[in-house]
Structures are given as C-alpha cells and as structure tokens.
Amino acid sequence: MAPAEQPPKELLIDHKYDQVVDTTLRRTVYGTGIAGLASLLLLRGGQSRAVLTAFGAGVGFGSAWQKCSKEFEDLTPELLRKK
C-alpha cells in the first residue's frame, strides 16, 4: 500500500493494528540489538551485559508504546464521532 493511500474506513483499525505490531517488533529488536552490541563492546560481566541488553529492549518497547498510543489517540475522535 502506498504511504499516501488511506485504507477504507472499515479497515482503518486493522491497518493501525498492523502498523502497531510492526512498529513494536522493529523498535524492540533494534533496541535489543544496539544495546547488546554496546554491552559486548563496553562491559565484561555477563550480568551487566544482560542488564544493559534488557534496558535496551525496554527503551525500544517504550518508544514503540509511545508512538502507538499516539496513533490510536489520533484515531479515537473518528471512532467516537456519531454517524
């Protein structure tokens, strides 16, 4: 689907959920990967590496949560509008 193309109103929520799942997976994996690489380069102990990697996963997931909640917040007025 082209970025400028909007789905029909019946499929708008489905389209948003697809975007939410994609964004959440991407940002969580990217956060985990970047923090994992940083922990390998900067830290020696296994526990400290695990903590930094978990922190990176949390940052990625939190970033995705914020973006997704904003997308659904924008969608809410359309759903509550009377027909």
Secondary structure, 3 states (H helix, E strand, C coil): CCCCCCCCHHHHHHHHHHHHHHHHHHHHHHHHHHHHHHHHHHCCCHHHHHHHHHHHHHHHHHHHHHHHHHHHHHHHHHHHCCC
